[in-house]
Each structure stands twice: as C-alpha cells, then as structure tokens.
Amino acid sequence: MSLRRTEAVLARFGFDRYMLLLVLTVVLATVLPARGAAAVILSHVTYWVISLLFFLYGAKLTTATILAGLANWRLQLSVLALTFVLFPILALALKPLSLIWLPTAIGAGILYIGCMPSTVQSSIAFTAVSGGNVAGAVCAASLSNLIGVVLSPLLFALLIPQGSGYGIEPSAIWKIVQQILLPFALGQLCRPLLAGWLARHRTATTIVDRGSILLIVYAAFSAGVVAGIWQVMSAPSLAILLGLCALLLAAVMGAAMLMARVAGLDHADLMAVLYCGSTKSLATGLPMAGILFAGQNISLIILPLMLFHLLQLGVCAVISQRVAARLEPRAAA
C-alpha cells in the first residue's frame, strides 16, 4: 500500500500527519529528553514561539467574520454554555473518579480540560466538511479563545480545591496577558499590513502553528520524562485515563446535540455547536499550562488534555466524514 493511500485510510479514522507527529514528539521526548542547558534554552525559545503563534492568530482573524457570527446569538450562547459551564461541571464530577486509580496531578489535568476554550482550526474544518455554518464556527471558536485567555485560569482557580498543591498565583494571569493576549492584540493591529502576505503564505503559517505546538509538547514531556512520568503512568493507567476522556467527550457531544435541537437550530448551526462546543484547544491549553503550572508536575497535568485532544480529533473526523457522506446524495439531487 502506498504512503498516500495509507494516509487516506488513517485519515478516515482521524489519524492525520499532525496526530502522528504529536505521538512521535512524545516518543522523542521519552527517548531523547532535553536536559540541563538544553532545557533552559528550549524554555526561552518556547516562550517566543508561543508569542509568535498568538501574534499570527491575531493577524489572521478577520473582524468582519466575528461581527457577522455574533448576530447568531443562539449559536454563540450555546457554544459558550457548553465550553465554560457544562464542561467544567462534568470535569469536576469526573475528577474524584480519576483519583481512585490515577495520580492527583491527573485529576487536576481533567479539571484543566474542562476549563479550556474551544479549538479553532479543527472545529472550523470539521464544520465545513459537515456542511455547517463556517462563519458561525469561526466566530464561536475565536470568541471562546479570547474569553478563555482570562476566564479559563480563573475557572480553574475557582474549581481546584484549596491545599491540592495545584493552585494558581495571581501573577500568572498577568503573565498570560503578556505572552498570549498582548501578541494577539498586536497581531490584530498589524492585520492590515500582513493580511495579504499571510494569505499568500498559508503553508508557512501552518508550519509555525503546528510546529509551535509540537515544540511545547516536546518541552513539557522532556521535563516529565526527567521527573519520571512513565514510572507513574503505566499502560493500564493510560487506558483508564483514555476511558475517562472518552466518557467526558461522549457526555458533552450528547449534550451539544440536545441543546442545539432544543434551541431550534438548523443543521448548519447544529454542526457548528457540536464541533465548537465539544472540543478543547491544545494550542491555547499548552502555553497557558506552561505559565500556570511553572515548577509543578506539568507533564502529568497536560497529559489528559493531550489524550482528549487526540481523541476528539479522531471522533470528530469520523463523524464529519459520515455526515458528509449523507449530504452528498442531497447535494446531487
């Protein structure tokens, strides 16, 4: 079987090149982790790469699309309610269950999933494949991330028990604003100058986008391997964690479908709510975790988000392909 055909088969189940690269990055960090001076240099490089990533996010986001999407208030409120109300409640309910079998840091990581904003690129892509409201999805995902820069750490600080060892320093909020929100705002201001260049060099911006996430994953898991993460997380523990992530994803997806139907949304809006309301952003979650949990067991805390992200990509890919297949006969008629 050729490489392209193999990739096409894997893509049907959500295993694209990016997912494989994420897995390989974890393997690389396990076999060859950054140590000593290399780890220090890597932390400095990662800081500026994150700032560049959010600068590009700001430069790529069109204000007109956001304003058009805000007009569909039922869609926007549905996504925000799922992302910042239902998700944290479900994660809070699931956390005590995780503590029966898994380390305390994993329980904090599950709660961290619940507080994260929605994905941007993948939720928009899945919405488009499923014949959904792309403009509404762009607005919902972007708005979720803008709000999440401030709301996500505050939610986590509110929900994490006192004395758990995973609290958030007030100064961390300002660090997030400096490293994430300010570069994003600067990108928006520079958009008139950069919009044309970014449109002509989509491949370069994609490499920066995906490459920065891989770099953050490598840095986090390098630190975890040095600290002995795989001595704590055995194969059965990983299987249990994956099961808990699947349970969380299934519950939110079911709630998203029900909420959209109760709100009387049509197919296009329902798809946007499903994908934007049930997914969580690795691109925002990893940089934020590096700031919030500096000096703590960050690799264990982000492990649930990593697994949830891979799982959501696979499940959403399968759903979008099936929805698209059902829509094809209608489009032909």
N, C-alpha and C positions, 0 to 999 in steps of 0.2 A: 504494500500500500504506500502511495506517495506521501510526501510530507504534507502537501496541501490537502489531500483527501483525509489524512489523519486529523489535521486541524479542523476540517469541516465536521467530521464525526464528533470530535470532542466539543466543538462549539455548540452542538445541539444540546449538550448536557451542561453548558455554561463554562466549559473549561477552555478559555481562550489563552492567548500567549501571556497576557497580563497576569492571569491567575497562576499559570505555571511559573512565571518569573517570581511571583510572590513566594511560592513554595520553595523555589530554588534559592531565593535570598535567605530564607530561614535556614536551609541546609548549609549554605555558605557560611553564615554566621555561626552555625554549630561546629563546622569543621575548622574554619579559619576566623575566629572572632578577633575584633580589634582590641588590642591591649595597650596599656601604658601610654606612651607618647602618641601612638597612632590613634588611640581612642580620644585623646584630648583634641587632636587636630580634626578628627571626624566630627566631634561635637560642635566645633566652630564652623566647619563647612556646612553642617546640617542647619545651623541657625540661619545662615544667609540664604541657603537654598529654600528654606521654608518661607522666608520673607519674599523671595523672588516668586515663589509659587503663588502666593496670595496677591502679589502685585499684578501678575498676569491674569488671575481670576478677575480682579477689578477692571483691568484694561479690556477684557473680552466681554464683560457683561454689558448689554445694551439697556439703557434706562427706559427706552420706549417699550421694550418687551415686558419689563417689570410692571410698568404702569398699565399696559394692556391686560396683563394677567391678573392684576389686583381687582379689576372690575368684576371678576368671577369670585365673589366673596365666599360663596358656599364651598367651592373647591378649596380655596386658601384656608378657610377656618377648619375644614375637615382635616387637611394635612397637618396644620399646626396642633390641633387637638390630639391627633394620633401620635405625633412626634414628641410633644412636650407635656402631654397629660397622661394618655393611656400607656405609652411605652414606659415611662418612669414607674407607674403604678405596677405594671406587670413585672418589671425588673426587680422592684422592691419585694414583690411577693415571691419571686423565684430565688432571690438571694439566700434566704435561710435554707432552702432545699439544697443549694450548691454547697453550703457549709457542712453538710452531713458527710460528704465524700471528698471535698476539694479544699485547698488552702484558702485562708482568709483573703489573700490578695485576689484570688479568682472571683470570690463573692463581690469584692469591690469592683472588679472588672465588669461583671454582669450588670451591676448598678450603673457603671460608667456607660455601657451600651445604651441603656435607657435614656440617658441624659443627652446623647449626641444628636446633632441635626441630621437632616436627610442627606443622601448622596446627591450629587449634581449630574455629572456626566452619565452615569449608568442609568439613573432613573429616567432621564430625558430620552436616552437611547431606547430603553425598553418601552416607554410610552409611544415613541414614534413607530416602532415595529408593530405595536398592538393597535395602531390606528387611533391613538389617544390624542388628547389636547396638549400639543407640544408647548405652545406658548404658556398655557397654564402650568405645565410641569416646570418650565424654566423659571417662572415666577415663584412657584411654591418652593422649589429646591433652593433657589438663591436666597429667598426671604428667610427660609429656615436656617441657612448657614449664617446669614447676617445677624439674625436674632441669637443664634446659638453661640456665637463668639462670646457673648456676655451671659446669656441665660443658662447655657449648659454647665459651666463651672459653678454657678450659683445654685442650680438644681442639685448637683452632686453634693455640694457642701451642705445643703439643707437635708438631704436624704441619708447621707452616710452617718452612722452612729458616732457619737462623741466617744473618744477613747479607743477608736478602732485602729488608730495609727495611720490612717489614710486621709486625714483632714487636709484642707486647702488653706494656704496662707493668703490673707487679703492682698498682699503684694503680687500674687500670681495673676490676679485679674488684670492689673496694670501691665504686667509682662505680656499677657495675651494681646492686649490692646496694642502694645508696641510692636510685637512681632507679627501679628496677623491682621488686625483691623486697620492700623495706620497704612501698611503697604497696600491693602485693598483699596482704601480711600484714595491713596496716591495714584493707584492704577486707574481708578475712575476719572480722576482729574486729567490724567495723561491719555485717556482713551482717544480724544480727537486727533492726537498726534500719532498714535500707534495702531489704530483700528485697521487701517489698510495693510500695514506690514504684517500684523498678526493674521489677517485673513489670507495673505499670500504664503505664510509660513506655518500652516497648521501642524505639519509634521514636527517641526522644531518645538512648538509649544506643547505638543502631546508628549514628546520625549522629556521635556522639563517636568511636566505634570506627573507622568508615571515614574520617571527616574527619581524624582524627589521623594516620592512615597517609598520606593524600594530602598533608597538611602536611609530613610528614617527607620524602616523595618530592620535593616542591617545593623544600624547603630543600637537600637533597642535590644535586639536579640543577642548582639555581641555582649552587651552588658549583662544580659540574663544568663548566657552560657558561662561567662566568667564567674557569675554568682551561683551557678549550679542549678539552673532552671529545670534541666531534664532529669536531675536527680529527684526533683519534687513532683514533676508531672510525668507519670508513666503512661503507657499506651491505654490501659483501662481508664485512667483519669481523663485522658483526651477524649475518649469515646463518650464518657459521661458528660463532659463539657459540650461536646458536639450535640448530644441529645437535648441538653438544656437549651442550647441556642436554637435548635430546630423547633422545640416546643414554643419558645418565645416568638419566633418568626411566624409559625402557623397561627398562633393566637392573634397576632397583630394583623396578619393578612385577612383572617376571617372577620375581624372587627372592621377593617377598612372596607371590605365588600359590603358588610351590613350597613355601615354608616353612610356609604355612598348611595345605597339603594333607599335608605330611609330619607335621605336629603333630596331624593328625586333627581339625582344626577344621571345624565345620559351616558352612553358607552364611552365616549371620548373623555369625559371628565372622570368617570369611574376608573379608567385605566391610569390616569394621572394621579388620582388619590391612592390607588393600590401601590404603585411603584414609589411615589414620593413619600407616602405615609408609612411604609413598612420597611424602608431601608435606612441604613445608618452610614454616615460618612467616615471612611478611613482617612481621607485626605485632610479633614479637619480634626478628627479624633486623635491621630498620632502626634501631630505637632503640639496640640493642646496638652496631651498627656505628658509630653516631654517637659513642659513648663510646670504643670500642676503637681507632678509626682517626682520632681527632680530629687535625686538622692534616695528614692524609695524603690521598691521592687517593681520597676516599671514594666519589665518583660512579662511578668505574670499578670499585671493589671491589664495590659493591652492584648493579651492572648485571646480572651473571649471576643473582643472586638474584631480581631483578625479572623477567627473562625467564623463569626457571624457574617462578616463581610464576604468571605469566600462562599458561604452557604447561600446568602441572599443573591449573589450573582448567579450561582447555578440554578436556583429555584426560579428566579425571575426570567432567566434565559429560556428555560423550558416552557414556562407559562406564556411568554411573549411569542415564542415560536408556534405554540398551539393556537393562540388567539389569532395570529396572522394567518395560519392555515385555514381557520374557519372563515376569516374575512375574504379570502381570495375568491371563492365562488360568488359571493355577493358583489364584489367589485367587477367580476367578469360579466355578471348579468346586467 
